[in-house]
């Protein structure tokens, strides 16, 4: 059906069988082309070559007919017949020549237009291909940059725990552990266990980031309704032990009344809030010396989690009184492998994937994530998630 309409529209163009020259007075009034040549013509009626021929022919015929009536005796019938015959023959060849001229002119114009269209399309395609290559080049440069950053991080983050595990295993194999006290042995075993956990966390982070990069994450129609308090309860409980070990107060200010439900994947949202809590614990100096961290302080560290309904969203807030983030680095922290300079100085371990994963999870839940921070005073991270629409 569509192809028939396209063909019909094509025939209405200049040169098509149904083409009507609206510039021509005759065709406009007749609403059809009286001659085949008309389908190639764009001239106005007064400029029509065939019309001019007809006018001249009519004039000649009238002239000779008048002459025949006026001077019948002097002008033979043969002469009149000859003139009429010549006019008809001339008209036949004139008709063919004008048709050929008009048709040739049409095809010249058509060829010129086709060449112009071809040149324009070729230029357009060249521009499109150039833009495509530039885009691919930019993406490739970004990919190479990410790969370089990943290798830099991996060379340090993965090498350190592997070295500890290998060293301890070598001591066990050589029997060096036999000469150590039970307390010292436990310290080595604990170190191996901690480094194993760190390796697991880094690898899981890399796999999760790769998953979001390749297939992304988004809610579907079957995603269940969940209570925000349940998500936060689980995330806080998972972080509770580490907070106690670091002597940091972890406060979850649970709302007095139940919050409206949100739609989402509970385990993934727990991971997102857990990443925020993990960062808060890392970059809030403790009153005791932590092996991985480079500083401690007298003021007690406090991490506070809050949640409330705000318009059509649930707003979750994770705040701390840690080292804060330099203003110029806030905008880039949700990028892959991004870490603030002061964070690296305080805590050498870290893949820079945690906040990237948080952003991907929250975006997949049709929410928003952002932060506010004052250097030296602490940071506050916000997650906004839409409430389930009951309509």
Buried (B, 14 or more C-beta within 10 A) or exposed (E): EEEEEEEEEEEEEBBBEEBBBEEBBBBEEEEEBEBEBBBBBBBEBEEBBBBEBBEBBEEBBEEBEEBBEEEEEEBEEEEBEEBBEEBEEBBEEBBEEBBEEBBEBBEEBBEEEEEEEEEEEEEEEEEEEEEEEEEEEEEEEEEEEBEEBBEEBEEEBBEBBEEBBEEBEEBBEEEEBEEEEEEEBEEBEEBBEBBBEBBEBBEBBBEBBEEBEEEEBEEEEEBEEBBBBEBBBBBBEBBEEBBEEBEBEBEBEBBEEEBBBBBBBBEBBBBBBBBBBBBBBBBBBBEEEBEEBEEBEEEEBBBBBBBEBEEEBBBBBBBBBBBBBBEEBBEEBBEBBBBBEBBEEBBEBBBBBBBBBBBBBBBBBBBBBEBBBEBEEBBBBBBBBBBEEEE
